[in-house]
Amino acid sequence: MDVRKFYGDTCALDGVNLRVAEGEFVSIIGPNGAGKDDAGQRADGLTAPSSGSVRFKDRAWSVGPGQAGAARHGALVPAW
């Protein structure tokens, strides 16, 4: 994952770069407003980044109109 996300002029994620190996468990911690939910939504494929990409098993992990990327890949994603 290497993404940026903007809401208008506000940058919510700036160059988040994350790699998770098979079998690893990762937690993202930080204060309120740090972008944890935004990072999770990009990683899950629930919403598209403003720039950059998310890949899963060497395939693009993205959303299209009216679909959630994680649901397309057969994962069950809890509501944030």
N, C-alpha and C positions, 0 to 999 in steps of 0.2 A: 504494500500500500504506500503510495506517495501522492498525497492529495493536498489541495487547498480548497477552502470553502468560504465564500463571501455572501453576506446578506446586505445587498446594497453596497455601501462603502465600508461596512464593518467586516473585518476579517475574523472569522471564527476559528479557522484552522490554517496555519501557515507552514506548508512544507512538512506535514506529518509523514514520517517514513517509518514503516513498521514491517518486520518480517517475523512470522511465527512458524516454527518448524513443526512437523507432524508430531503429535503427542505432547506438545508444550501447552501450558496453561498460562494465559496472560491476563493481568489486571491493569486497568488504567485508573490511576488515582490522581486527584487534584482538587483544588478549591472550586466552589461554585463559579460557573461562568468560564471555566478553563477550556471547554470544548470536548469534554469526555463523551457526552451524548452525540455530538456531531461526529466525532471520530468513530463511535460505534455504529452509527447509522450509515456512514460511508463504508465501513468494513463489512457490514451485513448486506450491503447492496440495496438498502431501503431507499436511499436518496443518492442522487448523483453529485459528485464533487464539482466545484467550479472549474477546476483544472486538475490534471493528474489522473491516475488510474489505480484501480484495485484489481488484483489478480488472485485467482484461486486455482491451484493445480495447473498453473501455466495457461489459464484461460481468463479472458477479461471478465470481470465481475461487475456488471453494470445494470442499470435500470432502464427500461423502456417506458413509453407512455402506458399508464394504467397497470403496471406490474411491479412487483417487488423482486429484486434480484435474488434474495435469499430464498424466497418461495419457489422461484424458477429452478433452483438447484436442489430442491427437496429438503431444505432445512426448516425446522420449526423455530421461529424467532419470537421470543416473548416481547410484548409491548414494553417500551421504555417507560 
